[in-house]
Amino acid sequence: MSLGGRIVLATLGFCLLFTLAVVGLRTWSAWQNSVAVMSGELKLIAQVYERTLSKSIWEMDRESMQTHIASVVNVPSVGQVVVTLQSANRVPEVFRRTREGWQMSNLAPTLQTQLDYEVFPGTKETVGTFALYGDERVLWTRLRAEIANIVITQVAQSLLLAGLIMLLFSRLVTVHVRRIAQHLGQLTPSNLRQLLTLDRHPNRQDELSQLVTGVNQLQSNLSDYLERQQRDEKELVAHRDHLADLVRERTTELENTNTRLEDANALLDGLARTDPLTGLANRRHFDEVKQIEFRRALRTGQPLSLLVCDIDFFKRYNDRYGHAAGDQCLRAVAEAMQTSCARAGDLVARIGGEEFAILLPGIDAAHGAELASHLCKAVAALAIPHQDSEAAAHVTISVGLAQLDATQVERFDTLFDQADKALYQAKSQGRNQVVVHSPAAIALQSNTGTDHG
């Protein structure tokens, strides 16, 4: 919407509010004036008919009195006429005449006067009372006519004022603003030196003159700036090309360096998570994976089993055969474990000198016991001589197994303690066997040629 349209709407809105206020005030004034006029009319009617009614009552001319009452009711301002005859020896007699549709109202004025008849000059006698009730409908009819006149007058004034304001604003402002907008819309870097001019008296100084001066000054400044920018850009192009060559060389060097760093980081990360002797996952890697699998098992409800393995009498093996043979034994046992637990997701880790831990996601205790028994057989099948072992003539392992019970275990350390206790029980029962942790402490023994339970 244009500025002129907005000003017209604002003017009309103000005129509307002003009209409502004026209409309300003048309506109240018109109502008061109409009530006063009706009161004056009732007084005039009372003055006109008071004498004739008094005479008719004194002469007991009922027909004439009824005629006068009917004549009074025909006056538009009167809604009801009540004449009360008073006599010292009789009950007051009331004559009432009401205009059709009239109803008693507290808004319309009423007038009650006493009827006196002059029997002799200087002697008056009260013969009754004369009550006139104004018709509220007449008041509302007059008020509606007055309101219509007020509204028409105010609306006409508002429309004329809004039209005049819009005409003046269009001639003095809108035309020139459109010229300025057209000039700005046609500006390009090539015609910034073309100044803005308005079709108006040159000596007129107002806000539009200030705007024109500001636009022309802005164009001049912008033109100077663009010229300087073009000169600077030419210089920058030469520097940019030179820098591009340097950056390209440095980028190539940096990419090569980053590639070497990534390879080194990958190697270091693998070494940090791998046991250097056996090639299995180390304790750090095991600690990271155990929490992930533990939370997954709690969340999904899938089983999770843990095997804790220990080479039987490994210290004696080292003492007899030497540490080099001991290292070779550890590598052979680790390879057998890795081969036996080749399922995706299984993790075999060396967590101590001769101690290993195996995470079995999705495996319950029964299947874990079968796998542990197979593991014992695989190690025994290596037939690594061990003369100082009390369990067998070759190297064997003991295994403790525990399955996660989500209703009782809240931390992985608890599950590890259960498997460790089962391992301790396997050792105390003679080694070279599998023990499953359970409340009843049921042991599954696994010897080289037989199943253990």
Rosetta blueprint (number, residue, H / E / L):
1 M L
2 S L
3 L H
4 G H
5 G H
6 R H
7 I H
8 V H
9 L H
10 A H
11 T H
12 L H
13 G H
14 F H
15 C H
16 L H
17 L H
18 F H
19 T H
20 L H
21 A H
22 V H
23 V H
24 G H
25 L H
26 R H
27 T H
28 W H
29 S H
30 A H
31 W H
32 Q H
33 N H
34 S H
35 V H
36 A H
37 V H
38 M H
39 S H
40 G H
41 E H
42 L H
43 K H
44 L H
45 I H
46 A H
47 Q H
48 V H
49 Y H
50 E H
51 R H
52 T H
53 L H
54 S H
55 K H
56 S H
57 I H
58 W H
59 E L
60 M L
61 D L
62 R H
63 E H
64 S H
65 M H
66 Q H
67 T H
68 H H
69 I H
70 A H
71 S H
72 V H
73 V H
74 N L
75 V L
76 P L
77 S L
78 V E
79 G E
80 Q E
81 V E
82 V E
83 V E
84 T E
85 L E
86 Q E
87 S E
88 A L
89 N L
90 R E
91 V E
92 P E
93 E E
94 V E
95 F E
96 R E
97 R E
98 T E
99 R L
100 E L
101 G L
102 W L
103 Q L
104 M L
105 S L
106 N L
107 L L
108 A L
109 P L
110 T E
111 L E
112 Q E
113 T E
114 Q E
115 L E
116 D E
117 Y E
118 E E
119 V E
120 F E
121 P L
122 G L
123 T E
124 K E
125 E E
126 T E
127 V E
128 G E
129 T E
130 F E
131 A E
132 L E
133 Y E
134 G E
135 D L
136 E H
137 R H
138 V H
139 L H
140 W H
141 T H
142 R H
143 L H
144 R H
145 A H
146 E H
147 I H
148 A H
149 N H
150 I H
151 V H
152 I H
153 T H
154 Q H
155 V H
156 A H
157 Q H
158 S H
159 L H
160 L H
161 L H
162 A H
163 G H
164 L H
165 I H
166 M H
167 L H
168 L H
169 F H
170 S H
171 R H
172 L H
173 V H
174 T H
175 V H
176 H H
177 V H
178 R H
179 R H
180 I H
181 A H
182 Q H
183 H H
184 L H
185 G H
186 Q L
187 L L
188 T L
189 P H
190 S H
191 N H
192 L L
193 R L
194 Q L
195 L L
196 L L
197 T L
198 L L
199 D L
200 R L
201 H L
202 P L
203 N L
204 R L
205 Q L
206 D L
207 E H
208 L H
209 S H
210 Q H
211 L H
212 V H
213 T H
214 G H
215 V H
216 N H
217 Q H
218 L H
219 Q H
220 S H
221 N H
222 L H
223 S H
224 D H
225 Y H
226 L H
227 E H
228 R H
229 Q H
230 Q H
231 R H
232 D H
233 E H
234 K H
235 E H
236 L H
237 V H
238 A H
239 H H
240 R H
241 D H
242 H H
243 L H
244 A H
245 D H
246 L H
247 V H
248 R H
249 E H
250 R H
251 T H
252 T H
253 E H
254 L H
255 E H
256 N H
257 T H
258 N H
259 T H
260 R H
261 L H
262 E H
263 D H
264 A H
265 N H
266 A H
267 L H
268 L H
269 D H
270 G H
271 L H
272 A H
273 R L
274 T E
275 D L
276 P L
277 L L
278 T L
279 G L
280 L L
281 A E
282 N L
283 R H
284 R H
285 H H
286 F H
287 D H
288 E H
289 V H
290 K H
291 Q H
292 I H
293 E H
294 F H
295 R H
296 R H
297 A H
298 L H
299 R H
300 T H
301 G L
302 Q L
303 P L
304 L E
305 S E
306 L E
307 L E
308 V E
309 C E
310 D E
311 I E
312 D L
313 F L
314 F H
315 K H
316 R H
317 Y H
318 N H
319 D H
320 R H
321 Y H
322 G L
323 H H
324 A H
325 A H
326 G H
327 D H
328 Q H
329 C H
330 L H
331 R H
332 A H
333 V H
334 A H
335 E H
336 A H
337 M H
338 Q H
339 T H
340 S H
341 C L
342 A L
343 R L
344 A L
345 G L
346 D L
347 L E
348 V E
349 A E
350 R E
351 I L
352 G L
353 G L
354 E L
355 E E
356 F E
357 A E
358 I E
359 L E
360 L E
361 P E
362 G L
363 I L
364 D L
365 A H
366 A H
367 H H
368 G H
369 A H
370 E H
371 L H
372 A H
373 S H
374 H H
375 L H
376 C H
377 K H
378 A H
379 V H
380 A H
381 A L
382 L L
383 A L
384 I L
385 P E
386 H L
387 Q L
388 D L
389 S L
390 E L
391 A L
392 A L
393 A L
394 H E
395 V L
396 T L
397 I E
398 S E
399 V E
400 G E
401 L E
402 A E
403 Q E
404 L L
405 D L
406 A L
407 T L
408 Q L
409 V L
410 E L
411 R L
412 F H
413 D H
414 T H
415 L H
416 F H
417 D H
418 Q H
419 A H
420 D H
421 K H
422 A H
423 L H
424 Y H
425 Q H
426 A H
427 K H
428 S H
429 Q L
430 G L
431 R L
432 N L
433 Q L
434 V E
435 V E
436 V E
437 H L
438 S L
439 P L
440 A L
441 A L
442 I L
443 A E
444 L E
445 Q L
446 S L
447 N L
448 T L
449 G L
450 T L
451 D L
452 H L
453 G L
